[in-house]
Amino acid sequence: MVEAYHVEHDHICLDPNARNARHTYVVPSEDKKTWRVQQMLVDPEEDNDWVAEFEVDLAQSRALGEPFLRLRRIGSLV
């Protein structure tokens, strides 16, 4: 997964701009049991054409007292 990213981009930025909330999208499921979270992977060229997608289990998160998430995919937006 990440190897394909590096074919197109030198590295993933981790600076304050990359961590800005505008690069994170949260979509609650219809049953309100999970959230789909999409985190933009900010690259040096600012193409921002790759994302990491997670599913957050809200019940598990409450039980653990911390976010419980599963990585669903890392891939291109296209």
C-alpha positions as CSV (number, residue, x, y, z in Angstrom):
1,M,0.0,0.0,0.0
2,V,2.5,2.6,1.2
3,E,5.0,1.5,-1.4
4,A,2.6,2.7,-4.2
5,Y,2.3,6.1,-2.5
6,H,6.1,6.4,-2.6
7,V,6.2,5.8,-6.3
8,E,4.2,9.1,-6.7
9,H,5.5,11.1,-3.7
10,D,8.7,11.5,-1.8
11,H,7.2,11.3,1.7
12,I,4.1,12.0,3.8
13,C,4.2,15.3,5.5
14,L,3.7,15.3,9.3
15,D,4.0,19.1,9.9
16,P,1.3,21.3,11.5
17,N,-0.3,21.9,8.1
18,A,-0.7,18.1,7.5
19,R,-2.2,17.7,10.9
20,N,-4.7,20.5,10.4
21,A,-8.4,19.3,10.9
22,R,-9.2,20.4,7.4
23,H,-7.5,17.2,6.2
24,T,-9.8,14.9,8.3
25,Y,-13.3,13.9,7.3
26,V,-15.7,12.1,9.6
27,V,-18.9,10.5,8.3
28,P,-21.2,8.8,10.9
29,S,-22.9,5.6,9.8
30,E,-26.6,5.4,9.4
31,D,-26.9,3.1,12.4
32,K,-24.7,5.5,14.5
33,K,-22.5,2.6,15.6
34,T,-19.4,3.6,13.6
35,W,-17.7,6.5,12.0
36,R,-15.9,6.4,8.7
37,V,-12.8,8.6,9.0
38,Q,-10.8,9.7,6.0
39,Q,-7.4,11.3,6.6
40,M,-5.8,13.1,3.7
41,L,-2.1,12.1,3.3
42,V,-0.5,15.5,2.7
43,D,2.5,15.3,0.3
44,P,5.3,17.8,-0.3
45,E,3.8,18.8,-3.6
46,E,0.4,19.4,-2.0
47,D,-1.3,17.1,-4.5
48,N,-3.1,15.5,-1.5
49,D,-4.4,12.7,-3.7
50,W,-4.0,9.9,-1.2
51,V,-6.0,9.0,1.9
52,A,-6.0,6.6,4.8
53,E,-9.5,5.4,5.6
54,F,-10.5,4.1,9.0
55,E,-13.7,2.8,10.7
56,V,-14.2,3.8,14.3
57,D,-16.3,1.5,16.5
58,L,-18.0,3.9,18.9
59,A,-19.1,1.2,21.4
60,Q,-15.6,-0.3,21.6
61,S,-14.1,3.2,21.9
62,R,-16.4,4.1,24.8
63,A,-15.6,0.7,26.5
64,L,-11.8,1.2,26.1
65,G,-11.8,4.9,26.9
66,E,-9.8,5.6,23.7
67,P,-10.4,5.5,20.0
68,F,-10.8,2.0,18.6
69,L,-10.3,2.0,14.9
70,R,-9.6,-0.3,12.0
71,L,-7.6,0.7,9.0
72,R,-9.8,0.0,5.9
73,R,-7.5,1.2,3.2
74,I,-4.7,3.5,2.2
75,G,-5.1,4.5,-1.4
76,S,-5.6,7.1,-4.1
77,L,-8.6,9.4,-4.1
78,V,-9.0,8.7,-7.8
